[in-house]
Amino acid sequence: MNTVYREPVNLLARLDGRPTRFVWRCRLYAVRAILEHWVIAQEAQEPRSEPGQRDLEFWRVEAARGPGMTVGVYELRREAATTAWTVRALTDPRRPGSGYPPDTIIAPASAAKALRR
């Protein structure tokens, strides 16, 4: 089951655009795996938008706060016009139907400074 957030994140990406780490709610997450990547033309999402508006880029990733910590599935979105990143959704391992054991806990780290290392 997904929870939709639409909250801003600070994100560090490779030169090819793949996310490697992000800070959300003052907690650092390391991307463990890229599950999906897709781009949607803004005109397709918002019919009233002006032609030629930049695209929305989505990455579905597995991420955790560190080695041995529980992995969650996050959907990250980048708006090309502003280059702003947001967390769009989270598959919560504590919810039934998520595919994770019911006693799994997402345990993020509070390490925004680690992005600067």
N, C-alpha and C positions, 0 to 999 in steps of 0.2 A: 504494500500500500504506500502511496506517495503522500507527502505533505508538501504543499506548495508554499514557498516563502517569498520570492521576488525581493530578496535583500542583497545589498551591495557586498562585494568581496574584493579584497586586494589579491591579485593573482600574479604568479610568476610563471612564465611560459618559455619553452624552448624557442629557438629561432624559427622553427617551422610552425609555431603557433600552438603546439601541444602543451596543455597545462602540466606543470610539475608540482606546484605547491599553491595553496591559497589560504588566506586568513579570513575567517568568517566568525563574527561575534567575538573578536579578539582571541581566536583559537587557530592554531596552525594545523593544517591538514596536508599530508604528503600524498600525492596521487600515486597509487599502486598500479593501476591499469586503466587504459582508455577502452571503454566498452563500445561507444558509438560517437560519431561525429557527423553533423549535417549542417547545411546552410539553408536558410529560408529567405527569399526575397521579401523585403518589407512590404512591397505592394501586395503580395499574396496574403500577408497576414492582416494588413489594414487597407482595405480597398480605397479608402479616402486619402491615403498618403500620396504624395507627389511622385510621379514617375522618376525613376533613377535614384530613389533613396537607397542608401546602403543596406546591406544585408544584415540578418541576425545569424550569428554562428553559435551552435550548440555543441557541447561536449558532455557525454555521460561518462562519468569516471567512478572508479572505486578509489576511495581515499580513507586514510586513518591518521591518527595523530603520531604514530610511531611504530617501530617494530613490536610485534606481539599484541598490538591493540586491535580492537574490532574494526573491521572494514565496513563502511557504509557506501551506498551508491548515491552519488550527487549529480544533478544536472546543472551545468554551468552555462551561462549565456553571455555572449559578448555582442554588444551593439556596435557595429562598424562605424557608425557616424560619430560616436562619442568615445569609443574604445572602452566603455564602462562594462564591467563584469558584474553579474548577479548570480546568486544561487536561486535556481528556479524551483527545484524539487529535491526531496530527500526520500529515499526508500528507507524507512525506519525499521531496523531489524527487530524492534520490540513488538511490532504489530503482526497479527496473524496474517498469513498469506504472503509475507515478505520473502520467504525462502530462507530466513535465518532462524536459528533456535530461539525459542521464546525468552530465554534468560540472557540473551546477548545484549550488551549495552554499548552505545556509541560513547566513547570516552575521548573527546578532543583535548588538545593541549592549548594552553594559553601562552603562545610564544610568537607573537607578531614580529618581534625583533629578529627571529631566526631567518626571515626572508632577506634581511640585509647581509647575512653572512656569505 
